[in-house]
Each structure stands twice: as C-alpha cells, then as structure tokens.
Amino acid sequence: MREQYRTTELTVADLAPEPIEQFTRWFKIAATSPAIHEPNAMVVSTATPDGRPSARTVLLKHYDEAGFVFYTNYGSRKGGELAANPYIALLFPWHPLARQVIVTGRAVRTGRDETVAYFRTRPHGSQLGAWASHQSSVIESREELLARYEELAARYPAEEQVPVPPEWGGFRVVPETVEFWQGHENRLHDRLRYVRVADGDGDGDEWRVERLSP
C-alpha cells in the first residue's frame, strides 16, 4: 500500500518568520479542505518518567503565540503522565493534503479563568459528559457510564449552569520545535523545522529553521 505524493516544493523562503504564523497558513487550508473531516484533530503523545509512551487523538481548541491548547481530565492517563513528565508531542495528520505538522515542547496547565471560559462554550451534553466520565479509569459497563450521565442530566437540566469539574482543565503546549512536513514523489519529502533559540538579550526567544532529510 503506497501512494505517490504530487505536490509543490516547500522551501525556507516559503515559510513565515515564526511557526505560529506558518501553522495558521496551513491550518486555514486544512480547515477549508472537504477531504479533511476534523482539521483540529491531533495525536497527543506523552510518556511516563521511565519512558513508556502513550498516544491518543485530541481536538485542538485554541492556539496563539503562547502555544497550542487542549482540554482534558487531569486525572486521565495523559494528565497523570504530564504531571510527572511535562514533555509532549503533537501531530496534525493532514494526509489528504500530504502534509503533517509535528510540535514538540512542554505542557503547562491553563489558568482556571481560561478553563472556565472555555467550559462555558461547550454544549450542555459535553459539560455533563466531563462530570460523568472519570477518564481512563476502569468501569464495569457502558450502562454504568450512561446511568451516571442520566443522574447528572436530572441534577443539571438544560436551563441550569453546569459547574466546571475541579479535575478538568486545559493544557497549553509551549512549542520548542515545530516541523512542517510536505510529502513528495519517491519519498523525497520536504521537512522544515523551526527550533526555538533563546535570545541572550532577554528580548524574547527567536526561531531557527533547519531542513531535515526525509
């Protein structure tokens, strides 16, 4: 099973001065592509302190110059792993465009005000689901989960505000590297990676771009 990618060359001259602007360019294209169902879906990879990795698909909810934000239960597997080891990787797999974006960095919790503000934008059912699911914990059956949800739905009908679960919140991934991968024929892909470089003058970090062999 193999596909030949036929795309245009990606050069350093094509890139924006910093990775968030470049991500915005590619994300807009992915978001308007009918071939990509959820352009904000990303594979989030974490690891335990002794190096045992885990991965799952999560939805990106916000990004800006400070980093990439997603929300979860802090008691979940990824939440526990990030509490012990904050290093993280994100992968945006935009295969129909023969593109990927790979982010590595550190995850930090969002502030409670930011978490509450986002929680209020979630559909009522998703707010209840955040309470009903003790994410990553073992349960006896789906019926147990649904019974918990129905109990919450009775306690908080649609016209009532659902409080934010204390163990639920966001992570902001502060990038250290951001790679833009463009597929090409004969597996001669373009891989251009931004690397954060500390500014010795204290005026803020800068970015270096390097080309990686495919």
C-alpha positions as CSV (number, residue, x, y, z in Angstrom):
1,M,0.0,0.0,0.0
2,R,1.8,3.1,-1.2
3,E,0.9,6.4,-2.7
4,Q,2.9,8.9,-4.7
5,Y,2.5,12.4,-3.4
6,R,2.4,15.0,-6.1
7,T,2.8,18.4,-4.5
8,T,4.8,21.6,-4.9
9,E,8.2,22.1,-3.3
10,L,8.3,23.7,0.2
11,T,11.3,26.0,0.7
12,V,12.6,28.1,3.5
13,A,11.7,31.2,1.5
14,D,8.0,30.0,1.6
15,L,7.9,29.9,5.4
16,A,6.6,32.6,7.7
17,P,9.1,34.2,10.1
18,E,7.8,32.2,13.0
19,P,5.9,28.9,13.3
20,I,2.5,30.0,14.6
21,E,2.0,32.2,11.6
22,Q,3.1,29.3,9.3
23,F,0.7,27.0,11.2
24,T,-2.1,29.5,10.6
25,R,-1.4,29.4,6.9
26,W,-1.6,25.6,6.7
27,F,-4.4,25.3,9.2
28,K,-6.7,27.6,7.1
29,I,-6.1,25.4,4.1
30,A,-6.8,22.2,6.0
31,A,-9.9,23.7,7.6
32,T,-11.4,24.5,4.2
33,S,-10.5,21.2,2.6
34,P,-13.6,19.0,2.2
35,A,-11.3,15.9,2.4
36,I,-10.3,16.6,6.0
37,H,-13.1,15.9,8.5
38,E,-11.6,17.4,11.7
39,P,-8.6,19.6,10.8
40,N,-8.1,20.4,14.5
41,A,-7.7,16.7,15.4
42,M,-4.2,15.9,16.6
43,V,-2.3,13.0,18.0
44,V,-1.1,13.8,21.5
45,S,1.9,11.8,22.7
46,T,3.1,11.7,26.3
47,A,5.4,9.4,28.3
48,T,6.0,8.3,31.9
49,P,9.2,9.4,33.6
50,D,10.7,6.0,32.7
51,G,10.0,6.5,29.0
52,R,6.8,4.4,28.4
53,P,4.9,6.3,25.7
54,S,1.2,6.6,25.1
55,A,-0.8,8.4,22.3
56,R,-4.4,9.4,21.6
57,T,-6.3,11.8,19.4
58,V,-7.5,15.1,20.9
59,L,-9.0,18.2,19.5
60,L,-7.1,21.4,19.4
61,K,-9.3,24.2,20.9
62,H,-7.1,27.3,20.7
63,Y,-3.7,28.4,19.6
64,D,-1.7,31.6,19.6
65,E,1.9,32.8,20.0
66,A,1.9,31.2,23.5
67,G,1.1,27.7,22.3
68,F,-1.5,25.0,21.5
69,V,-4.3,24.4,23.9
70,F,-6.4,21.3,24.5
71,Y,-8.7,20.2,27.4
72,T,-8.9,17.0,29.4
73,N,-9.5,15.4,32.8
74,Y,-6.3,16.0,34.8
75,G,-6.8,12.5,36.3
76,S,-6.6,10.8,32.9
77,R,-3.6,8.9,31.8
78,K,-2.3,11.8,29.8
79,G,-3.0,14.2,32.7
80,G,-1.1,11.9,35.1
81,E,1.8,11.5,32.7
82,L,2.1,15.2,32.0
83,A,2.1,15.9,35.8
84,A,5.1,13.7,36.2
85,N,6.8,14.4,32.8
86,P,5.7,17.6,31.0
87,Y,7.4,16.9,27.7
88,I,4.8,16.3,24.9
89,A,4.4,15.9,21.2
90,L,1.5,16.9,18.9
91,L,0.9,15.6,15.4
92,F,-1.6,17.0,12.9
93,P,-2.1,14.3,10.2
94,W,-3.5,16.1,7.2
95,H,-2.9,13.1,4.9
96,P,-5.3,14.3,2.0
97,L,-3.0,17.3,1.6
98,A,0.2,15.2,2.0
99,R,1.0,17.4,5.0
100,Q,1.8,16.9,8.6
101,V,2.7,19.4,11.4
102,I,4.7,18.0,14.4
103,V,5.1,20.0,17.5
104,T,7.3,19.2,20.5
105,G,7.5,21.1,23.7
106,R,6.3,21.3,27.3
107,A,2.8,21.2,28.6
108,V,1.6,23.7,31.3
109,R,-1.9,23.9,32.8
110,T,-4.1,26.8,31.7
111,G,-5.3,29.2,34.3
112,R,-8.7,28.4,35.9
113,D,-10.3,31.5,34.4
114,E,-9.3,30.4,30.9
115,T,-10.6,26.9,31.6
116,V,-14.0,28.1,32.9
117,A,-14.4,30.5,29.9
118,Y,-13.9,27.6,27.5
119,F,-16.1,25.2,29.5
120,R,-19.0,27.6,29.2
121,T,-18.7,27.4,25.4
122,R,-19.2,23.6,25.4
123,P,-22.6,22.1,24.6
124,H,-24.7,21.2,27.7
125,G,-24.3,17.5,27.0
126,S,-20.5,17.8,26.7
127,Q,-20.4,19.6,30.0
128,L,-22.3,16.8,31.7
129,G,-20.0,14.3,30.0
130,A,-17.0,15.9,31.6
131,W,-18.5,15.1,35.0
132,A,-19.8,11.6,34.0
133,S,-16.5,10.3,32.8
134,H,-13.7,9.6,35.2
135,Q,-11.4,9.5,32.2
136,S,-9.1,6.5,31.8
137,S,-10.5,4.7,34.9
138,V,-11.8,1.1,34.5
139,I,-15.6,0.8,34.5
140,E,-17.8,-2.3,34.6
141,S,-20.0,-1.4,31.6
142,R,-21.3,1.3,29.3
143,E,-24.6,1.2,31.3
144,E,-22.7,2.4,34.3
145,L,-21.5,5.4,32.4
146,L,-24.9,6.2,30.9
147,A,-26.6,5.9,34.4
148,R,-24.1,8.4,35.8
149,Y,-24.8,10.8,32.8
150,E,-28.6,10.5,33.3
151,E,-28.2,11.3,37.0
152,L,-26.3,14.4,36.2
153,A,-28.8,15.4,33.5
154,A,-31.5,15.3,36.1
155,R,-29.5,17.3,38.5
156,Y,-28.5,19.9,35.9
157,P,-31.3,20.3,33.3
158,A,-30.5,22.3,30.2
159,E,-31.6,25.6,31.7
160,E,-29.1,25.3,34.6
161,Q,-25.4,26.1,34.6
162,V,-23.2,23.1,35.0
163,P,-20.2,23.8,37.3
164,V,-16.7,23.1,36.0
165,P,-15.3,19.8,37.3
166,P,-12.4,20.5,39.7
167,E,-10.2,17.9,38.0
168,W,-11.0,19.1,34.4
169,G,-8.9,21.7,32.6
170,G,-6.6,22.7,29.8
171,F,-3.0,22.2,28.8
172,R,-1.1,24.7,26.8
173,V,1.8,23.1,24.8
174,V,4.6,25.7,24.6
175,P,6.5,24.7,21.5
176,E,10.2,24.1,21.3
177,T,10.2,22.7,17.8
178,V,7.5,22.9,15.0
179,E,8.1,20.8,11.9
180,F,6.2,21.3,8.6
181,W,6.2,18.1,6.5
182,Q,5.2,18.1,2.9
183,G,5.1,14.8,1.0
184,H,6.7,14.4,-2.4
185,E,7.2,11.7,-5.0
186,N,9.8,8.9,-4.4
187,R,9.7,9.7,-0.6
188,L,11.8,12.8,-1.1
189,H,9.7,14.8,1.3
190,D,10.3,18.4,2.5
191,R,10.8,18.6,6.2
192,L,11.4,22.1,7.5
193,R,11.6,22.5,11.3
194,Y,11.5,25.7,13.4
195,V,13.7,25.4,16.5
196,R,13.3,27.8,19.4
197,V,16.6,29.6,20.2
198,A,16.9,31.6,23.5
199,D,17.7,35.2,23.0
200,G,20.6,36.2,25.2
201,D,19.4,39.9,25.2
202,G,16.3,39.0,27.1
203,D,14.0,40.3,24.3
204,G,12.3,37.0,23.8
205,D,13.1,33.8,22.0
206,E,13.8,33.6,18.3
207,W,13.4,30.7,15.8
208,R,15.9,29.0,13.6
209,V,14.7,27.0,10.6
210,E,16.5,23.8,9.5
211,R,15.8,21.3,6.8
212,L,15.7,17.7,7.7
213,S,16.4,14.7,5.4
214,P,13.3,12.7,4.7
